[in-house]
Amino acid sequence: MDKKILKIGITGGIGSGKTTACRIFETLGIPVYYADDRAKALMVDNPILVKNIKNLFGEQAYATDGSLNRIYIAEIAFHNPLKLKELNGVVHPAVWQDGEDWHNAQKHAPYTLKEAALLFESGGNKLMDKIITVVAPVEMRIERVLLRGGGTMSRSDVEARIAKQLSDEEKIKQSDFVISNDGSQALIPQILKIHQTLLDLK
């Protein structure tokens, strides 16, 4: 019988530094599934998902070259809660199945990480064996996003995104591990400790 490979979810609000944490886990040989990146790819590459999105938003949802018209979709979805819910309703199941197939292919890992900004909001946390949340103060997160965005997002854009995400306090309550990324503690020792704990669960 195949040994069970643990599914670990890792999340954190925008600007918390979860991607940085994931890169450190990758250096330890842990495979990471970047759910948000895969969602973007599937919205272009998965024919069933493309059809569902066109049914929701019309042919204008895609450019003539087949690329996703993100600005058009975002403009509708973020001002229409029902449309956003419907969009998530077709995207999340496709990403979940893709993530399952990916996880099952990782035969030699002690565990896998699924990185998702909306892990709790999408209900994906219920499908994980353990949850890691990366936290940082809101002001620090806003500054990080504005810095890396190079002017593509305004402060109000970032604040609106944060307002749509579950608070750190709520995430912490539902998490097994918390990584603090406020600069007061180094990330690597925190991650090594979690990594060892997860290896000991095998």
C-alpha positions in Angstrom: 0.0 0.0 0.0 1.3 3.5 -0.9 2.2 5.6 2.0 0.0 8.7 2.5 1.6 11.9 1.5 0.3 14.7 3.7 -1.4 17.7 2.1 -0.4 20.9 3.8 -2.1 24.2 2.9 -0.2 27.4 3.2 -2.0 30.8 3.0 -1.7 34.4 4.1 -3.1 37.7 3.1 -1.8 39.7 0.2 1.7 41.0 1.0 2.2 38.6 3.9 5.1 36.9 2.2 3.7 33.4 1.7 5.4 33.0 -1.7 8.8 33.8 0.0 8.0 31.1 2.6 7.1 28.6 -0.1 10.4 29.2 -1.9 12.2 28.2 1.3 10.1 25.0 1.6 11.1 24.3 -2.0 14.8 24.5 -1.1 14.0 21.7 1.4 12.7 19.5 -1.4 9.0 20.1 -0.8 6.9 20.4 -3.9 4.6 23.5 -3.9 1.4 23.9 -5.9 0.7 27.6 -6.6 -3.1 27.5 -6.8 -3.5 31.2 -8.0 -0.9 30.7 -10.8 -2.5 27.4 -11.8 -6.0 29.0 -11.8 -4.7 31.7 -14.3 -3.3 29.0 -16.5 -6.4 26.8 -16.4 -8.6 29.7 -17.2 -6.9 29.7 -20.6 -5.9 26.1 -21.1 -8.8 24.1 -19.8 -11.5 23.9 -22.5 -14.4 23.2 -20.1 -13.4 26.1 -17.8 -13.0 28.4 -20.8 -16.5 27.5 -22.0 -18.0 28.1 -18.5 -16.3 31.5 -18.2 -17.7 32.5 -21.7 -21.1 31.4 -20.6 -20.8 33.7 -17.5 -19.2 36.7 -19.1 -19.7 36.4 -22.8 -17.2 36.1 -25.7 -15.5 39.4 -24.5 -14.0 37.4 -21.6 -11.3 36.3 -24.0 -9.2 38.3 -26.5 -8.9 37.1 -30.1 -5.6 35.5 -29.3 -7.3 33.3 -26.7 -5.8 35.2 -23.7 -8.1 36.0 -20.8 -9.5 39.5 -20.7 -8.6 40.0 -17.0 -9.5 43.7 -16.8 -13.0 43.1 -18.3 -13.7 40.1 -16.0 -12.3 41.9 -12.9 -14.4 45.0 -13.6 -17.6 42.9 -13.7 -16.8 40.4 -10.9 -15.5 42.8 -8.3 -18.6 45.1 -8.6 -21.1 42.2 -8.8 -20.9 39.8 -5.9 -23.1 37.2 -7.6 -20.9 37.2 -10.7 -17.8 36.8 -8.5 -19.4 33.9 -6.7 -20.4 32.2 -10.0 -16.8 32.7 -11.3 -15.4 31.1 -8.2 -18.0 28.4 -8.5 -16.5 27.3 -11.8 -12.8 28.1 -11.2 -12.4 26.5 -7.7 -13.5 23.0 -8.7 -11.2 23.0 -11.7 -8.2 24.1 -9.6 -9.1 21.6 -6.9 -9.1 18.7 -9.4 -5.9 19.9 -11.0 -4.3 20.2 -7.5 -5.4 16.6 -6.7 -3.9 15.2 -9.8 -0.6 17.1 -9.1 -0.5 15.9 -5.5 -1.1 12.3 -6.5 1.9 12.6 -8.9 4.3 13.6 -6.1 5.3 10.1 -5.1 8.6 10.8 -3.3 7.7 13.8 -1.2 7.1 13.5 2.6 4.3 16.1 2.1 3.2 18.7 -0.5 2.3 22.3 0.0 -0.7 24.0 -1.6 -0.3 27.7 -1.7 -3.5 29.7 -2.0 -4.4 33.2 -1.0 -8.1 32.2 -0.5 -7.6 28.8 1.1 -10.1 29.4 3.9 -12.5 31.5 1.8 -12.8 28.8 -0.9 -13.2 26.0 1.7 -10.0 24.4 0.5 -8.7 24.3 4.1 -11.2 21.4 4.8 -9.3 19.2 2.3 -5.9 19.7 3.9 -4.2 17.7 6.6 -2.6 20.7 8.2 -2.7 24.5 7.6 0.2 27.0 7.8 -0.6 30.8 7.8 1.9 33.5 7.1 1.1 36.7 8.9 2.4 40.3 8.9 1.0 43.7 10.1 -1.5 45.2 7.6 0.5 48.4 7.1 3.6 46.4 6.3 1.7 44.2 3.8 0.3 47.3 2.0 3.7 48.8 1.7 5.1 45.5 0.3 2.4 45.2 -2.4 2.7 48.9 -3.4 6.5 48.5 -3.7 6.5 45.3 -5.7 3.5 46.5 -7.9 5.5 49.4 -9.3 2.4 51.6 -9.5 0.1 49.0 -10.9 -2.1 49.0 -7.8 -3.2 52.0 -5.7 -3.3 51.9 -1.9 -7.2 51.8 -2.1 -6.9 48.8 -4.4 -4.7 46.9 -1.9 -7.0 47.9 1.0 -10.0 46.6 -1.0 -8.3 43.3 -1.6 -7.4 43.0 2.1 -11.0 43.8 3.1 -12.2 40.8 0.9 -9.8 38.4 2.7 -10.3 36.7 6.0 -8.5 38.6 8.8 -5.2 37.2 10.2 -6.9 36.6 13.5 -9.5 34.4 11.9 -6.9 32.5 9.9 -4.7 31.9 13.0 -7.6 30.4 14.9 -8.0 27.8 12.1 -4.3 27.1 11.5 -2.0 24.5 12.8 1.2 26.6 12.3 1.8 30.3 12.0 4.8 32.0 10.4 5.5 35.5 11.5 6.9 37.7 8.7 7.1 41.1 10.4 10.9 41.2 10.5 11.1 40.4 14.2 11.9 36.7 13.6 13.9 35.2 10.8 11.8 33.1 8.4 14.2 30.1 7.9 14.3 28.9 11.6 10.5 29.1 11.8 10.1 27.1 8.6 12.7 24.5 9.6 10.8 23.9 12.8 7.5 23.4 11.0 9.3 21.2 8.4 10.7 19.0 11.1 7.3 18.7 12.9 5.7 17.6 9.6 8.4 15.0 8.9 7.8 13.6 12.4 4.2 13.1 11.6 5.1 10.4 9.0 
